[in-house]
Amino acid sequence: MKILVLNCGSSSIKYKLFDMTSGNVMAQGGIEKIGLPGAFLKLTDKNGKKVILEKDIPEHQAGIQFILSVLTDDTYGCIKDYKEIDAVGHRVVHGGEKFASSVLLTKEVLDKVVECSELAPLHNPANLKGIAAMEALIPGIPQVGVFDTAFHQTMPAKAYMYGLPYELYQKYGIRRYGFHGTSHRYVSKRACEILGVKYEDQKIITAHVGNGGSIAAIMNGKCIDTSMGLTPTEGLLMGTRCGDVDPGAIPFIMEKEGLDAAGLSDLINKKSGVAGLVGGSSDMRDLEAAVEKGDERAIMTLDVYNYRIKKYIGAYAAAMNGCDILVWTGGVGENQWETRRVVCQDMEYMGMKIDVEKNKGMRGEEMVISTPDSKVTVMVVPTDEEYMIASDTLEILSNK
């Protein structure tokens, strides 16, 4: 079975085509700048080289049409007809309390996804555009929604409720939902496969850290807490998101800076985090380069970034009465060995010991980086959300 995985953003579409019989990736790439000048599709060709194809792409259906034409192209394609695609799996950001697992996308389901759009106004509408575009281009093709929030629906109320009037939860669904759920689910299960241990018997902390970041506590196969909240703004310091902040600071800032709700949202989501603290780029590579030059603000910013991660790991170890496995993933988690070292040092009280040389190993590779006598197995597991989406899609269609 050939399954196309789509991740539609407001001005972008990422895609991967899987042959689920072999588990191989047949094609992958992404479109950027939809509806903007200079739109292009970037793909990896059959020889592993990056290719950029420029084209005017006014909206998502045109973008998906372009992707399908490339998949069937004589030069870059891997199928003869796009009708060879058996199903489509979509990343859908917010499923609210309505979805605790991946689902076949019916009209009734899509109506509920629309209802959840109020909780993710920048993401769900774009996800829905991708779903509608596929239905228009290949009518009747089975489509499955895989929700970022679904994995975290096992959290108990003590973890997801805020200390706000209960009526706000009843009226608007204001609570912790969490995100990156597909990634947390994949890397936690993959870690147990690598180690040959039973998933349902482990206390696992997963650190998905990068430009966006979140930590999850997974106990006996179920998520019991996670750092992101109602929105992806809460929790860790991120590339441009502020993470945890005193809510009392919000009205103070609004008054002093003369901000409305839209202006505040722009401040905490796009102008804060690493970029806001250092006063420049949100790219961690740029930050580390500035640290090496002795830039004091850069040093302070990196300290804040790493300290937040350490605090959440400690908190979740306390919540689970221990930790068996710590998994690093995401752009920083997979590639920045120095952040892993700094966060994991001085954690001997947990029985955590890092092998310094192993920790400096190959970037983006599956590896155990703790010492043999460490009570906590510390690992790097590159995330593969697209494969998890394809797997869910295959499972749902197989059980129809």
C-alpha positions as CSV (number, residue, x, y, z in Angstrom):
1,M,0.0,0.0,0.0
2,K,1.3,3.5,-1.0
3,I,0.4,6.2,1.6
4,L,1.0,9.9,1.1
5,V,1.6,11.9,4.3
6,L,0.9,15.6,4.3
7,N,1.7,18.3,6.8
8,C,0.0,21.5,5.7
9,G,1.0,24.8,7.3
10,S,-0.4,28.2,6.6
11,S,2.1,28.8,3.7
12,S,3.8,25.4,3.4
13,I,3.2,21.7,2.7
14,K,5.6,19.0,3.7
15,Y,5.1,15.5,2.1
16,K,6.4,12.0,2.2
17,L,5.2,9.0,0.1
18,F,5.7,5.6,1.7
19,D,5.5,2.1,0.3
20,M,4.1,0.5,3.4
21,T,4.8,-3.0,2.0
22,S,8.5,-2.4,2.3
23,G,8.4,0.5,4.7
24,N,10.5,2.6,2.3
25,V,10.2,6.3,1.6
26,M,9.5,6.6,-2.1
27,A,9.6,10.4,-2.2
28,Q,9.8,13.4,0.1
29,G,9.9,17.2,-0.1
30,G,8.1,20.3,0.7
31,I,6.5,23.5,-0.7
32,E,7.3,26.9,0.9
33,K,5.8,30.4,0.4
34,I,2.3,29.4,-0.7
35,G,0.4,32.5,-1.8
36,L,3.6,34.5,-1.8
37,P,6.2,35.6,-4.4
38,G,9.0,33.1,-4.9
39,A,7.1,29.9,-4.1
40,F,9.0,26.7,-4.6
41,L,9.1,23.0,-4.0
42,K,12.2,21.4,-2.6
43,L,12.6,17.7,-3.0
44,T,15.2,15.0,-2.7
45,D,15.7,13.2,-6.0
46,K,16.5,9.5,-6.7
47,N,20.2,10.2,-6.2
48,G,19.7,11.9,-2.8
49,K,20.4,15.4,-4.2
50,K,18.3,18.4,-3.2
51,V,16.3,19.9,-6.1
52,I,14.4,23.2,-6.0
53,L,11.5,23.7,-8.5
54,E,10.0,27.2,-8.6
55,K,6.4,27.8,-9.5
56,D,3.6,30.2,-8.8
57,I,1.5,28.5,-6.0
58,P,-1.5,30.7,-5.1
59,E,-3.2,28.3,-2.7
60,H,-3.0,24.8,-1.1
61,Q,-4.9,22.9,-3.8
62,A,-2.5,24.2,-6.4
63,G,0.4,23.2,-4.2
64,I,-0.9,19.6,-3.8
65,Q,-1.6,19.4,-7.5
66,F,2.1,20.4,-8.0
67,I,3.3,17.7,-5.6
68,L,1.2,15.1,-7.4
69,S,2.6,16.2,-10.8
70,V,6.2,15.9,-9.4
71,L,5.4,12.4,-8.0
72,T,4.4,11.3,-11.5
73,D,7.1,13.3,-13.4
74,D,9.5,11.3,-15.7
75,T,12.5,13.0,-14.1
76,Y,11.7,13.3,-10.4
77,G,8.7,10.9,-10.0
78,C,8.3,7.5,-8.5
79,I,4.8,6.5,-9.7
80,K,3.2,6.5,-13.1
81,D,-0.3,7.8,-12.0
82,Y,-1.2,9.6,-8.8
83,K,-4.1,7.1,-8.5
84,E,-1.5,4.6,-7.4
85,I,-1.7,6.4,-4.0
86,D,-4.0,4.3,-1.8
87,A,-4.5,6.7,1.1
88,V,-3.5,10.0,2.6
89,G,-2.4,10.6,6.2
90,H,-2.7,14.1,7.5
91,R,-1.0,15.8,10.5
92,V,-3.8,17.7,12.3
93,V,-2.6,19.9,15.1
94,H,-5.5,20.2,17.5
95,G,-8.1,17.6,18.3
96,G,-9.2,19.1,21.6
97,E,-10.9,16.6,23.8
98,K,-12.7,15.1,20.8
99,F,-9.9,12.9,19.6
100,A,-7.8,10.5,21.7
101,S,-6.5,8.6,18.6
102,S,-6.1,8.8,14.9
103,V,-9.3,8.6,12.9
104,L,-10.7,8.1,9.4
105,L,-11.7,11.5,8.1
106,T,-15.5,11.5,7.5
107,K,-17.7,14.6,7.2
108,E,-18.7,14.2,10.9
109,V,-15.1,14.0,12.0
110,L,-14.2,17.1,9.8
111,D,-17.0,19.1,11.4
112,K,-15.4,18.4,14.8
113,V,-12.0,19.4,13.5
114,V,-13.5,22.7,12.4
115,E,-14.9,23.1,15.9
116,C,-11.3,22.7,17.3
117,S,-10.0,25.4,14.9
118,E,-10.7,28.0,17.5
119,L,-8.0,26.4,19.7
120,A,-5.5,26.4,16.9
121,P,-6.4,29.2,14.4
122,L,-3.0,29.2,12.7
123,H,-2.9,25.4,12.2
124,N,-6.2,23.6,11.9
125,P,-7.6,25.7,9.0
126,A,-4.4,24.9,7.0
127,N,-4.7,21.2,7.8
128,L,-8.3,21.3,6.6
129,K,-7.2,22.9,3.3
130,G,-4.9,20.0,2.6
131,I,-7.7,17.5,3.3
132,A,-10.2,19.4,1.1
133,A,-7.5,19.7,-1.7
134,M,-6.9,15.9,-1.7
135,E,-10.6,15.1,-1.9
136,A,-11.0,17.5,-4.8
137,L,-8.0,16.1,-6.7
138,I,-8.6,12.4,-5.9
139,P,-12.3,12.1,-5.0
140,G,-13.1,9.3,-2.6
141,I,-9.5,8.6,-1.5
142,P,-9.4,7.4,2.1
143,Q,-7.9,10.1,4.4
144,V,-6.8,9.7,8.0
145,G,-6.2,12.5,10.6
146,V,-3.4,12.1,13.1
147,F,-3.7,14.6,15.9
148,D,-0.7,16.3,17.7
149,T,-2.9,16.4,20.9
150,A,-4.2,12.9,20.8
151,F,-1.4,11.1,22.6
152,H,-1.7,13.5,25.6
153,Q,-5.4,12.8,26.1
154,T,-4.5,10.2,28.8
155,M,-3.3,12.9,31.1
156,P,-5.2,13.0,34.4
157,A,-7.1,16.1,35.4
158,K,-4.5,17.0,38.0
159,A,-2.0,17.5,35.1
160,Y,-4.2,19.2,32.5
161,M,-6.4,21.6,34.6
162,Y,-5.4,25.2,35.2
163,G,-6.2,27.1,38.3
164,L,-8.7,29.3,36.6
165,P,-12.5,29.4,37.1
166,Y,-13.9,26.0,36.2
167,E,-16.6,27.7,34.1
168,L,-13.8,28.7,31.6
169,Y,-13.0,25.0,31.1
170,Q,-16.7,24.2,30.7
171,K,-17.4,27.0,28.3
172,Y,-14.2,27.2,26.2
173,G,-12.2,24.0,26.9
174,I,-9.3,26.0,28.5
175,R,-6.9,23.3,29.8
176,R,-3.6,21.8,29.0
177,Y,-3.6,19.8,25.7
178,G,0.0,19.4,24.8
179,F,1.5,19.0,21.3
180,H,4.2,17.0,19.4
181,G,2.2,14.0,20.5
182,T,3.0,12.0,17.4
183,S,6.7,12.5,18.0
184,H,6.6,11.7,21.7
185,R,4.6,8.5,20.9
186,Y,7.1,7.4,18.2
187,V,10.3,8.0,20.0
188,S,9.2,6.5,23.3
189,K,8.0,3.3,21.6
190,R,11.1,3.2,19.4
191,A,13.4,3.5,22.4
192,C,11.7,0.5,24.0
193,E,12.1,-1.5,20.7
194,I,15.8,-0.7,20.6
195,L,16.3,-1.7,24.2
196,G,14.1,-4.8,24.0
197,V,12.0,-3.7,27.0
198,K,8.2,-3.7,27.4
199,Y,6.7,-0.3,26.7
200,E,4.0,-0.7,29.3
201,D,6.5,-1.3,32.1
202,Q,8.6,1.8,31.7
203,K,8.8,5.3,33.1
204,I,9.9,7.4,30.1
205,I,10.7,11.1,29.7
206,T,10.8,12.3,26.1
207,A,12.5,15.6,25.3
208,H,11.5,16.9,21.8
209,V,13.6,20.0,21.7
210,G,14.3,22.3,18.8
211,N,12.9,25.6,17.5
212,G,9.7,24.4,19.1
213,G,10.1,22.1,22.1
214,S,8.2,20.1,24.7
215,I,8.8,17.4,27.3
216,A,6.5,14.5,28.1
217,A,6.2,12.1,31.0
218,I,5.1,8.6,29.8
219,M,4.3,6.1,32.5
220,N,3.3,2.5,31.7
221,G,2.6,3.3,28.1
222,K,0.5,6.4,28.7
223,C,1.3,10.1,28.8
224,I,0.7,11.6,32.2
225,D,2.0,15.1,31.7
226,T,3.5,17.4,29.1
227,S,5.0,20.9,29.0
228,M,3.0,22.6,26.3
229,G,-0.5,23.7,27.3
230,L,-3.7,25.1,25.7
231,T,-1.3,26.4,22.9
232,P,2.2,25.5,21.9
233,T,3.5,28.6,23.7
234,E,3.7,27.2,27.3
235,G,6.6,25.3,28.7
236,L,10.2,25.4,27.4
237,L,12.0,28.4,26.1
238,M,11.8,28.0,22.3
239,G,13.1,29.6,19.2
240,T,10.6,32.5,19.2
241,R,8.1,31.4,21.8
242,C,8.4,32.6,25.4
243,G,7.4,29.4,27.2
244,D,6.5,29.7,30.9
245,V,5.9,33.2,32.1
246,D,4.0,34.8,35.0
247,P,0.5,35.4,33.7
248,G,0.4,38.6,35.8
249,A,3.1,39.9,33.4
250,I,0.7,39.7,30.5
251,P,-1.7,42.6,31.3
252,F,1.3,44.6,32.6
253,I,3.1,44.3,29.2
254,M,-0.1,45.0,27.3
255,E,-0.7,48.2,29.2
256,K,2.9,49.4,29.1
257,E,3.4,48.6,25.4
258,G,-0.1,49.5,24.2
259,L,-0.7,46.0,22.8
260,D,-4.0,44.4,21.8
261,A,-4.6,40.7,21.8
262,A,-3.1,40.3,18.4
263,G,-0.1,42.3,19.3
264,L,0.5,40.3,22.5
265,S,0.1,37.0,20.5
266,D,2.8,38.2,18.1
267,L,5.1,39.2,21.0
268,I,4.9,35.9,22.9
269,N,4.9,33.6,19.8
270,K,7.2,35.3,17.3
271,K,9.4,37.8,19.1
272,S,10.3,36.0,22.3
273,G,12.2,32.9,23.2
274,V,15.8,32.6,22.1
275,A,15.3,35.3,19.5
276,G,13.9,37.7,22.0
277,L,16.4,37.1,24.8
278,V,19.5,37.2,22.6
279,G,18.2,40.0,20.4
280,G,18.8,38.2,17.1
281,S,18.5,34.8,15.4
282,S,16.4,32.0,16.8
283,D,18.7,29.4,15.2
284,M,20.5,27.4,17.9
285,R,23.6,27.1,15.7
286,D,23.9,30.9,15.6
287,L,23.4,31.0,19.4
288,E,26.1,28.5,20.0
289,A,28.5,30.4,17.7
290,A,27.8,33.5,19.7
291,V,28.5,31.7,23.0
292,E,31.8,30.5,21.7
293,K,32.8,34.1,21.0
294,G,31.9,35.0,24.6
295,D,28.8,37.0,24.0
296,E,27.2,37.5,27.4
297,R,23.6,37.7,26.3
298,A,24.1,34.5,24.2
299,I,25.6,32.7,27.2
300,M,22.7,33.8,29.4
301,T,20.1,32.8,26.8
302,L,21.6,29.3,26.4
303,D,21.7,28.9,30.1
304,V,17.9,29.7,30.3
305,Y,17.2,27.3,27.4
306,N,19.0,24.4,29.0
307,Y,17.8,25.1,32.5
308,R,14.2,25.0,31.5
309,I,14.7,21.5,30.0
310,K,16.5,20.3,33.2
311,K,13.7,21.6,35.4
312,Y,11.0,19.7,33.5
313,I,13.0,16.5,33.4
314,G,13.4,16.8,37.2
315,A,9.7,17.6,37.7
316,Y,8.6,14.6,35.6
317,A,10.9,12.2,37.4
318,A,9.3,13.4,40.6
319,A,5.8,12.9,39.1
320,M,6.6,9.3,38.1
321,N,8.7,8.5,41.2
322,G,11.7,7.9,39.0
323,C,12.7,7.6,35.3
324,D,13.9,4.5,33.4
325,I,14.6,6.1,30.0
326,L,15.3,9.6,28.9
327,V,14.9,10.1,25.1
328,W,16.3,13.1,23.2
329,T,14.8,14.0,19.9
330,G,14.0,17.0,17.7
331,G,16.5,19.3,15.9
332,V,18.4,20.2,19.1
333,G,17.8,17.0,20.9
334,E,19.2,14.9,18.0
335,N,22.1,17.2,17.0
336,Q,23.3,19.5,19.8
337,W,25.4,17.3,22.1
338,E,26.4,20.1,24.3
339,T,22.8,20.8,25.4
340,R,22.4,17.1,26.2
341,R,25.6,17.2,28.3
342,V,24.7,20.3,30.2
343,V,21.1,19.2,30.9
344,C,22.2,15.7,32.0
345,Q,25.1,16.7,34.2
346,D,24.5,17.0,38.0
347,M,21.6,14.5,37.7
348,E,23.5,11.8,39.6
349,Y,20.8,11.9,42.3
350,M,18.6,10.2,39.7
351,G,21.4,7.7,38.9
352,M,21.9,9.3,35.5
353,K,25.4,9.1,34.1
354,I,26.4,10.3,30.6
355,D,29.2,8.7,28.5
356,V,30.9,11.9,27.3
357,E,32.4,10.4,24.2
358,K,29.2,8.5,23.1
359,N,27.3,11.7,23.6
360,K,29.5,13.4,21.0
361,G,28.6,10.6,18.5
362,M,27.1,10.9,15.0
363,R,24.4,13.5,14.6
364,G,20.9,12.3,14.0
365,E,21.6,8.6,14.8
366,E,19.9,6.2,17.2
367,M,22.2,5.7,20.1
368,V,22.5,5.1,23.8
369,I,24.6,7.8,25.4
370,S,24.5,6.8,29.1
371,T,27.1,4.7,30.8
372,P,26.5,0.9,31.4
373,D,26.0,1.6,35.2
374,S,23.6,4.5,34.7
375,K,20.2,3.8,36.4
376,V,18.6,5.9,33.7
377,T,19.1,4.9,30.1
378,V,19.7,8.1,28.1
379,M,19.1,7.8,24.4
380,V,19.0,9.8,21.2
381,V,16.2,8.7,18.9
382,P,15.5,10.7,15.7
383,T,11.8,11.4,15.4
384,D,9.8,10.2,12.4
385,E,6.4,11.7,12.7
386,E,5.6,11.0,9.1
387,Y,6.2,7.3,9.4
388,M,4.0,7.2,12.5
389,I,1.2,9.0,10.5
390,A,1.6,6.5,7.7
391,S,1.5,3.6,10.2
392,D,-1.7,4.9,11.8
393,T,-3.3,5.3,8.4
394,L,-2.4,1.8,7.4
395,E,-3.7,0.4,10.7
396,I,-7.0,2.2,10.5
397,L,-7.6,1.2,6.9
398,S,-6.7,-2.4,7.6
399,N,-9.3,-2.5,10.4
400,K,-12.1,-1.0,8.3
